[in-house]
Each structure stands twice: as structure tokens, then as C-alpha cells.
Amino acid sequence: MWRAPFPTSTVSEVLQACLNQTAIPALRERVAAATLEIEAATRTFEAAGRAVSFYLLKSEDFQVAGVTKEEMESMYDRMSRAGTPARSFYDQIRNSRKLCPMCNQRIVETVDHYLPKKKFPALAVSPPNLLPACSDCNKIKLASVPSDIQQQTLNPYYDDVESAPWLKATIRQSVPAVVRFYVDPPPSWSEDLAERAKFHFRTFRLGRLYSIYAGEEASLIRAGLKRDYKRGGSVAVRQTLAEAAQTRLDARINSWQTAAYFAWRDDDWFCNSGFDLIG
Ligand SMILES: [Zn+2]
């Protein structure tokens, strides 16, 4: 959902490093013989990324002739094994972002296959299919495969949704006040992109995640808002929230912090009393 730098390593380099770590000559030969096929599968994947058509890729077209699914998965195991030369390619991808590009909240702990290696073994070690991810987003997605264009989660290498604001929030008047987040697609987006962003938001349960963090943030700023209120009523509270919202907007257009501060600023009930209600 947020951009990650496209990997600079090629699938041939990664595959070669994995083969160097393969002690069984027969396996090494069979995988080496499939190199061109694996490179072609990677190019097909990249073309689908550019065309936003991952949902058209069929699992049967991504099997590797003469190499089993388990053997391709074992190539990935070689790539992710700590302390080996192939691991440097894994680390390059894992370390390309500090925060997970799927949720933009939790720290990156692992590498996730955009199309699962179980169903697409030819892409098991293809860098464009490997994303830096937090453990939770990695677990949530597991072996899911997009079935149509609108069920295609956003891809941090191919989708750019950072230039226009789309993450918004409203306040639920409850004790304590709850921030509810939602995707508000900008007019420049196609209907497919809008639906995909909503699908991504639901799949990775971002509304719940951000709502919890926003609740914490509200309790951290409560004392300051109380002082503002004593000094200048809801006008002073709104002033503080407006300045904080602008500061966060200047840093990042789409963050839960930006959306939450604007929602708090715009809510009369919150500025008058909602900020101070504790459950
Ligand atoms: Zn995540």
C-alpha cells in the first residue's frame, strides 16, 4: 500500500547463489536447467505487475519442468537461511523498508511472497515477487491469490497511491471517543484502484489497527487538550489539533496520524468534550 524500492537483484543472481548452496548434484542440475524458464516466469510476473493483472496469472503456468514445488521451496529456504551468501539477497529486500509497506505501521520482520510459492513455485526466489513485510501482514495474507482485479491487494513495487490523500477518518461519539478509518478514493483513481485499496484495507485489517493506535494517541494528548480547553475552550482545542494535523500532513499525506488529527479537528463534539471522556 506504501511504496517499497524495487529490488535491484535479478532472479538469475539469486538462483545462482541458491544453487551454490545446493550439495545434491542432481537437484543442482535440474534447477540450473530450468533457469531460462524461471527467468521467463519472472518477466511474465513483472509484466502483470505493470499491467495490474496478477489476477490473470494461472498457477499451472508457474510450475517448473523437472523440478517439484518442494524443491523450488527449498531454494527459497536456502535464500532465507541466515549466514549464507544467498541470504544477502533476502536481506536486501527485507531491509529495503523499516516499516511494513502493507500496513505502514509495524516493523518489517520478514519477506513475503506476493504470489504464494506453493501455487507459483517458479516465482519462489524471484525478487519482484518478494516483499518486505511485518509478521502480521505476512500471516494474514498467507497463500491467498487474487481472483479478479478488485481482489488484488496493492503492491508496493507497482502501485503508487501516495500522491493523493485517500486515508480518512471520522469520530464515533462514544466513551472513549473512537476514530474510525476508511478509504476515501480521490477522483483521480480508477474504480478498480478504489476497490483494490478498499480490499487491501479490509484484508490487512488496517481500520482496526489504526483505530487502536489512534485511541492510544488520544490518551497521550488528553492532558494537553484539557489545558487548552481551560485557557480558550473548544476554539483553543481545535487550534492545537489543526496545527498538529497540518504538521502530520506535511510529513505524510496518508498516515493514520494525519487522518486522525483532521478528524478530531473537524469534530465539534470531540473539541468540546469528547477528547476528555475516558472509558
Ligand atoms: Zn504490516
Residues whose N, C-alpha, C, O or C-beta is under 5 A from the ligand:
A	BS01	ZN	C100 M102 C103 R106 C134 C137
